[in-house]
């Protein structure tokens, strides 16, 4: 019986040491991943995935819509540089960034003629709260997921931001603060 207990204690001890070595290996590997993630440039995290919106230099398709304040919005109405933002109801990052975008839009030269915010909602989604927040400094359009404006820009992810001039996308980003500033209209 003593021999059996001694063998059992040795086996349990060996399993404990192996478990401890495995734990140290996992911790070391997690530290390596953490250091690798920290080396990723901050700007790379804000670049638009290639499928989020058409790439800079792309032409915007023709579209016709009416903003929440009754102003017609078309591709031709975006002749001067215009900041555009696409938001979706029920999207947590959209809800988080909408007030910041609205505050930024208030300071954009040209006012609502230079900032267009699109709220995408379908079914039982209520776009009124998001549209109200964005409407303080931007012309707001509300449409479904297959709406004319988001389709014209090729938007597939939210929130997504861009600058358009002369019907052509000039810049895109997942962070509107890194987009080039909108110049004062002449």
C-alpha positions, -999 to +999 in steps of 0.1 A: +000+000+000+029+024+008+044+017-026+011+025-043+007+058-024+043+067-031+038+060-069+005+081-068+022+110-052+051+109-077+026+108-106+005+137-092+037+157-087+048+151-123+014+161-136+016+193-114+051+202-128+039+196-164+008+218-158+030+245-143+054+244-174+024+245-198+010+276-179+044+294-181+045+286-219+011+300-225+019+332-205+051+337-225+032+332-258+005+358-247+033+383-239+047+378-274+013+384-290+008+415-269+041+429-280+033+421-316+000+438-314+016+469-298+039+472-328+010+476-353+010+513-364-020+532-350-029+546-384-033+511-398-061+504-374-080+533-389-077+525-425-109+515-442-112+478-451-112+476-488-148+466-490-162+493-465-166+520-491-153+525-526-116+535-527-104+570-531-105+580-567-137+561-573-166+578-589-199+579-569-229+565-588-258+588-596-284+590-568-314+610-558-326+614-522-342+640-499-327+649-466-347+650-433-350+688-437-365+684-472-335+694-493-328+673-524-295+654-523-279+642-555-244+634-567-244+668-584-251+685-551-218+672-538-197+694-562-177+711-535-157+691-510-181+674-487-176+653-456-198+622-456-205+598-428-226+566-429-242+553-397-264+524-389-291+522-363-282+495-337-245+497-345-227+504-312-197+522-328-221+543-348-240+554-316-207+561-299-192+582-328-223+601-339-221+628-312-184+633-320-192+635-357-220+660-351-198+682-329-171+681-356-197+689-384-208+721-366-172+735-372-169+724-408-168+755-432-199+756-454-221+741-427-247+716-437-239+721-474-205+706-467-214+677-444-237+648-453-247+621-427-266+590-438-285+570-412-293+535-424-322+518-408-345+489-418-376+472-404-384+483-368-353+504-365-360+539-353-336+563-369-350+595-352-325+596-323-294+591-345-308+615-372-315+641-345-280+639-331-264+642-365-288+669-378-272+695-356-243+701-380-250+679-410-276+674-437-290+640-428-305+614-451-323+583-438-326+552-459-326+514-458-296+492-462-301+491-500-308+529-501-296+550-530-268+570-512-251+541-495-253+521-527-239+550-547-209+551-524-206+513-522-208+513-484-209+479-467-196+487-432-207+513-405-196+538-394-176+547-425-165+582-434-152+599-466-146+631-485-162+635-519-156+663-544-170+666-579-187+633-576-155+614-568-144+600-535-111+617-524-105+601-490-120+574-468-114+563-432-130+546-403-121+577-382-134+610-395-107+630-375-080+617-398-097+629-430-083+660-447-101+692-435-129+706-456-118+740-470-139+771-469-162+772-499-155+800-524 
